[in-house]
Amino acid sequence: MDRINLTCWGLICRISVEMATADHRAIAKKTIKRTLLSIREHLNQALSSLNEIAADNGIDLDGDDLSGGE
């Protein structure tokens, strides 16, 4: 759980920094695009980390959804 918490908190912090940085610039399409691309990169990194955690614990996430059951 520590690795999951660290990954999620890290993601939240990175996105917060991106949004704060964007708030202090003139909001232009270029700025919004740069912010969105950066957030997407952070999301991809977090997803990769969570997939590694799942694999380390013998959990296959492919094809799973949150509809219930284990």
C-alpha distances in whole Angstrom, upper triangle without the diagonal:
4,5,5,6,8,10,11,12,14,15,16,18,20,21,22,24,26,27,28,30,32,33,35,37,39,38,39,38,38,35,33,33,32,29,28,28,26,23,24,23,20,19,19,18,14,15,16,13,11,13,13,9,11,14,12,11,15,14,17,16,20,22,20,20,19,22,20,20,18
4,5,5,6,9,10,10,12,14,15,16,18,20,21,22,24,26,27,28,30,31,33,35,38,37,38,37,36,34,32,32,31,28,28,27,25,23,23,22,19,18,19,17,14,16,16,12,12,15,14,10,13,15,14,13,17,17,19,19,22,25,23,23,22,25,24,24,22
4,5,5,6,9,10,10,12,14,15,16,18,20,21,22,24,26,27,29,30,32,33,36,35,36,35,34,32,30,30,28,26,25,25,22,20,20,19,16,16,16,13,11,12,12,9,8,11,10,7,11,13,11,12,15,15,17,17,20,23,21,21,21,24,24,24,21
4,5,5,6,9,10,11,12,14,15,17,18,20,21,23,24,26,27,29,31,32,35,33,34,33,33,30,29,28,27,24,23,23,21,18,19,18,15,14,15,13,9,10,12,8,7,10,10,8,10,13,12,12,15,14,16,15,18,20,18,18,17,21,20,21,19
4,5,5,6,8,10,11,12,14,15,16,18,20,21,22,24,26,27,29,31,33,32,34,33,32,30,28,28,27,24,23,23,21,18,19,19,15,14,16,14,11,13,14,11,10,14,14,11,13,17,16,15,19,17,19,18,21,23,21,20,19,23,22,23,21
4,6,5,6,8,10,10,12,14,15,16,18,20,21,22,24,26,27,29,32,31,32,32,31,28,27,27,25,22,22,22,19,17,18,17,13,14,15,13,10,13,13,10,10,14,13,11,14,17,16,17,20,19,21,19,22,25,23,23,22,26,25,26,24
4,6,5,6,9,10,11,12,14,15,17,18,20,21,23,24,26,28,30,29,30,29,28,26,24,24,22,20,19,19,16,14,15,14,10,10,11,9,6,9,10,7,7,11,11,10,13,15,15,16,18,17,18,17,19,22,20,20,20,24,24,25,23
4,5,5,6,9,10,11,12,14,15,17,18,20,21,22,25,26,29,27,29,28,27,25,23,23,22,19,18,18,16,13,14,14,10,10,12,11,7,10,12,10,9,13,14,12,14,17,17,18,20,18,19,17,20,22,20,19,18,22,22,23,22
4,5,5,6,9,10,10,12,14,15,16,18,20,21,23,25,28,26,28,28,27,24,23,23,22,19,19,19,16,14,16,15,12,12,15,13,10,13,15,12,12,16,17,15,17,20,20,20,23,22,23,21,24,25,23,23,21,25,25,27,25
4,5,5,6,9,10,11,12,14,15,17,18,20,22,23,26,25,27,26,25,22,21,21,19,17,17,17,14,12,14,13,9,10,13,10,8,12,13,11,12,16,16,15,18,20,20,21,24,22,23,21,24,26,24,24,23,27,27,29,27
4,5,5,6,8,10,11,12,14,15,17,18,20,22,24,23,24,23,23,20,18,19,17,14,14,14,11,9,11,10,6,7,10,9,7,10,12,11,11,15,16,15,17,20,20,21,24,22,22,20,22,23,22,21,21,25,25,27,26
4,6,5,6,9,10,11,12,14,15,16,19,20,23,21,23,23,23,20,18,19,17,14,14,15,13,10,12,13,9,10,13,12,10,13,15,14,14,18,19,18,20,23,23,24,26,24,25,22,24,25,24,23,22,25,26,28,27
4,5,5,6,9,10,10,12,14,15,17,19,22,21,23,23,22,19,18,19,17,14,15,16,13,11,14,14,10,12,15,13,12,15,17,16,16,20,20,20,22,25,25,26,28,27,27,25,27,29,27,26,25,29,30,31,30
4,5,5,6,9,10,11,12,14,16,17,20,19,21,21,19,16,16,16,14,11,12,13,9,8,11,10,7,10,12,11,11,14,15,15,16,19,20,20,22,24,25,26,28,27,27,24,26,28,27,26,26,29,30,32,31
4,5,5,6,9,10,10,12,14,16,18,17,18,18,17,14,13,14,12,9,10,11,8,6,9,10,7,9,12,12,11,14,16,16,17,20,21,21,23,25,26,27,29,27,27,24,26,27,26,25,24,28,29,31,31
4,5,5,6,8,10,10,13,15,17,16,19,19,19,15,14,16,14,11,12,14,11,9,13,14,11,13,16,16,15,17,20,19,20,23,24,24,26,28,29,30,32,30,30,27,29,30,29,27,26,30,31,33,33
4,5,5,6,8,10,11,13,16,16,18,19,17,14,14,15,13,10,12,14,10,10,14,14,11,14,17,16,16,19,20,20,21,24,25,25,27,29,30,31,33,32,32,29,31,32,31,30,29,33,34,36,36
4,6,5,6,9,10,11,14,13,15,15,14,10,10,12,9,6,9,10,7,7,11,11,10,12,15,15,15,18,20,20,21,24,25,25,27,29,30,32,34,32,31,28,29,31,30,29,29,32,34,36,36
4,5,5,6,9,10,13,11,14,14,14,11,10,12,11,7,9,12,10,9,13,14,13,14,17,18,17,20,22,22,23,26,27,27,29,31,32,33,35,33,33,30,31,32,31,29,29,32,33,36,36
4,5,5,7,9,12,12,15,16,16,12,12,15,13,10,13,15,13,12,16,17,15,17,20,20,20,23,25,24,25,28,29,29,31,34,34,35,38,36,36,33,34,35,34,32,32,35,36,39,39
4,5,5,7,10,11,13,15,13,10,11,13,11,9,12,14,11,12,16,16,15,17,20,20,20,23,25,25,26,29,30,30,32,34,35,36,39,37,36,34,35,36,35,34,33,37,38,41,40
4,5,5,8,7,10,11,11,7,7,10,9,7,10,12,11,11,15,16,15,17,20,20,21,23,25,26,27,29,31,31,33,35,36,37,39,37,36,33,34,35,35,33,33,36,38,40,40
4,6,8,7,11,13,13,10,10,13,13,10,13,16,14,14,18,19,18,20,23,23,23,26,28,28,29,32,33,33,35,37,38,39,41,39,39,36,36,37,36,35,34,37,39,41,42
4,7,8,12,14,14,10,12,15,14,12,15,17,16,17,20,21,20,22,25,25,25,28,30,30,31,34,35,35,37,40,40,42,44,42,41,38,39,40,40,38,37,40,42,45,45
4,6,8,11,11,8,10,13,12,11,14,16,15,16,19,20,20,22,25,25,26,28,30,31,32,34,36,36,38,40,41,43,44,42,42,39,39,40,40,38,38,41,43,46,46
4,6,10,10,8,10,13,13,12,15,17,17,18,21,22,23,24,27,27,28,30,32,33,34,36,38,39,40,42,44,45,47,44,43,40,41,41,41,39,39,42,44,47,47
4,7,8,6,7,10,11,10,13,15,15,16,18,20,21,22,24,26,26,28,30,31,32,34,36,37,38,40,42,43,44,42,41,38,38,38,38,36,36,39,41,44,44
4,5,5,6,9,10,11,12,14,15,17,18,20,21,22,24,26,27,28,30,32,33,34,36,38,39,41,42,44,45,42,41,38,37,38,38,37,37,39,42,45,45
4,5,5,6,8,10,10,12,14,15,16,18,20,21,22,24,26,26,28,30,31,32,34,36,37,38,40,42,43,40,39,35,35,35,36,34,35,37,40,43,43
4,6,5,6,9,10,11,12,14,15,17,18,20,21,23,24,26,27,29,30,31,33,35,36,37,39,41,42,40,38,35,35,35,36,35,35,38,41,43,43
4,5,5,6,9,10,11,12,14,15,17,18,20,21,23,24,26,27,29,30,32,33,35,36,38,39,41,38,37,34,34,35,35,34,34,37,39,42,42
4,5,5,6,9,10,10,12,14,15,16,18,20,21,22,24,26,27,28,30,31,33,34,36,37,39,36,35,32,31,32,32,31,31,34,36,39,39
4,5,5,6,8,10,10,12,14,15,16,18,20,21,22,24,26,27,29,30,31,33,35,36,37,35,33,30,29,30,31,30,30,33,36,38,38
4,6,5,6,9,10,11,12,14,15,17,18,20,21,23,24,26,27,29,30,32,33,35,36,34,33,30,30,31,31,30,31,34,37,39,39
4,6,5,6,9,10,11,12,14,15,17,18,20,21,23,24,26,27,29,30,32,33,35,32,31,28,29,30,30,29,29,32,34,37,36
4,5,5,6,9,10,10,12,14,15,16,18,20,21,22,24,26,27,28,30,31,33,30,29,26,26,26,27,25,26,29,31,34,34
4,5,5,6,9,10,11,12,14,15,16,19,20,21,23,24,26,27,29,30,31,29,28,25,25,26,26,26,27,30,32,34,34
4,5,5,6,9,10,11,12,14,15,17,18,20,21,23,24,26,27,29,30,28,27,25,25,27,27,26,27,30,32,34,33
4,5,5,6,9,10,11,12,14,15,16,18,20,21,22,24,26,27,28,26,25,22,23,24,24,23,24,27,29,31,30
4,5,5,6,9,10,10,12,14,15,16,18,20,21,22,24,26,27,24,23,20,20,21,22,21,22,25,27,29,29
4,5,5,6,9,10,11,12,14,15,17,19,20,21,23,25,26,24,23,20,20,22,23,23,24,27,29,31,30
4,5,5,6,9,10,11,12,14,15,17,18,20,21,23,24,23,22,20,20,22,22,22,22,26,28,29,28
4,5,5,6,9,10,10,12,14,15,16,18,20,21,22,20,19,16,17,19,19,18,19,22,24,26,25
4,5,5,6,9,10,10,12,14,15,16,18,20,21,19,18,15,16,18,18,18,20,23,25,26,25
4,5,5,6,9,10,11,12,14,15,17,19,20,19,18,16,17,20,20,20,21,25,26,27,26
4,5,5,6,9,10,11,12,14,15,17,18,17,17,14,16,18,18,18,18,22,23,24,23
4,5,5,6,9,10,10,12,14,15,16,14,13,11,12,15,14,15,16,20,21,22,20
4,5,5,6,9,10,10,12,14,15,14,13,12,13,16,16,17,19,22,23,24,22
4,5,5,6,9,10,11,13,14,13,14,13,15,18,17,18,19,23,23,24,21
4,5,5,6,9,10,11,12,11,11,10,12,15,14,15,16,19,19,20,18
4,5,5,6,9,10,10,9,8,7,9,13,12,14,16,19,19,20,17
4,5,5,6,9,10,10,10,10,13,16,16,18,19,22,22,22,19
4,5,5,6,9,8,10,11,14,17,16,17,18,21,21,20,17
4,5,5,6,5,7,7,10,13,12,14,15,18,18,17,14
4,5,5,5,7,9,11,14,14,17,18,21,20,19,16
4,6,8,10,12,15,18,17,20,21,24,23,21,18
4,6,9,11,14,17,16,18,19,21,20,18,15
4,7,10,12,15,14,17,18,21,19,17,14
4,6,9,12,10,13,14,17,16,14,11
4,6,8,8,11,14,16,15,14,11
4,6,5,8,11,13,14,13,11
4,6,9,12,14,15,15,13
4,7,10,12,13,13,13
4,7,9,10,10,9
4,6,8,9,10
4,5,8,9
4,7,10
4,7
4
